[in-house]
Amino acid sequence: MAKKASKLTPEVRAAYADIEKGVRTLGKSIADVRQHLRKAERQIEAEARARIRALRDDAKTQLAGLQSREREVTKTLKALRAAAEGSWGEVKQAADAILADARVAADAVIARFRSALGR
């Protein structure tokens, strides 16, 4: 038995062709969106890596400063202990002042990094 071919009017064929063309265009648009999305993701990741590097460098610098401050405090305390010879009240006051300054510096560094991390 032969298959009966359905006859489409030229208007229906033209409409069907327009719909197929629209589907192909939509497919191309989806592919374009995916490509731009991947590019945006790569850019965001690169910017995040750069920010992390900058934060690490800044943290190293701040940490080096705090370690230097720690060495200064230790050196000063040794000098004060030797100079005070029994006047521990004065040594304690001087040490408390030095340590308070160091705590303020450390707290400022911590607060800065917390704010950079959004916490």
C-alpha positions in Angstrom: 0.0 0.0 0.0 1.4 3.3 -1.0 1.8 6.0 1.6 -0.5 8.9 0.9 1.4 12.1 0.8 -0.2 15.0 2.5 -0.3 18.1 0.5 0.5 21.3 2.4 -0.5 24.6 1.1 2.3 27.1 0.3 1.2 29.2 3.3 1.5 26.3 5.7 4.9 25.3 4.3 6.1 28.9 4.7 4.7 29.1 8.3 6.4 25.8 9.1 9.7 27.0 7.6 9.4 30.2 9.7 8.9 28.2 12.8 11.9 25.9 12.1 14.0 29.0 11.5 12.9 30.4 14.8 13.8 27.2 16.6 17.3 27.2 15.0 17.7 30.9 16.0 16.7 30.1 19.5 19.2 27.2 19.6 21.9 29.6 18.5 20.9 32.1 21.1 21.0 29.5 23.8 24.5 28.4 22.7 25.6 32.1 22.7 24.3 32.6 26.3 26.1 29.5 27.4 29.3 30.7 25.9 29.0 34.1 27.5 28.1 32.5 30.8 31.3 30.3 30.7 33.4 33.4 29.9 31.8 35.4 32.8 32.5 32.5 35.2 36.1 32.3 34.1 36.5 36.1 34.6 34.8 36.0 38.0 37.1 33.1 39.0 40.2 35.0 37.8 39.2 38.1 39.7 38.6 36.0 42.8 42.0 34.4 42.5 43.6 37.9 42.2 41.7 39.1 45.2 42.9 36.1 47.2 46.5 36.7 46.2 46.2 40.4 47.2 44.7 39.4 50.6 47.4 36.8 51.2 50.1 39.4 50.4 48.5 41.9 52.6 48.2 39.3 55.4 51.8 38.4 55.1 52.8 42.1 55.3 50.5 42.7 58.3 51.7 39.5 60.0 55.4 40.5 59.5 54.5 43.9 61.1 52.9 42.1 64.1 55.9 39.8 64.5 58.2 42.8 64.4 56.1 44.4 67.1 56.3 41.2 69.1 60.1 41.2 68.9 60.1 44.9 69.9 57.9 44.2 72.9 60.1 41.2 74.0 63.2 43.3 73.6 61.7 46.2 75.6 60.5 44.0 78.4 64.0 42.5 78.8 65.5 46.0 78.9 62.9 47.2 81.4 63.4 44.1 83.6 67.1 44.8 83.7 66.6 48.6 84.3 63.9 48.3 86.9 65.8 46.0 89.3 62.9 45.3 91.7 60.5 48.0 90.6 58.1 45.5 89.0 55.1 47.9 89.2 56.8 50.2 86.7 57.7 47.2 84.5 54.2 45.9 84.6 52.7 49.4 83.7 55.2 49.8 80.8 54.5 46.2 79.6 50.7 46.7 79.8 50.9 49.8 77.7 53.1 48.2 75.1 50.9 45.1 75.0 47.7 47.2 74.7 49.2 48.9 71.7 50.1 45.5 70.1 46.6 44.2 70.8 45.0 47.2 69.2 47.2 46.7 66.1 46.3 43.0 66.0 42.6 43.6 66.4 42.7 46.2 63.6 44.3 43.6 61.3 41.7 41.0 62.2 38.8 43.4 61.7 40.2 44.5 58.3 40.4 40.9 57.1 37.0 40.0 58.5 35.5 42.9 56.6 37.4 41.9 53.4 35.9 38.4 53.7 32.4 39.8 54.4 32.1 38.3 57.9 
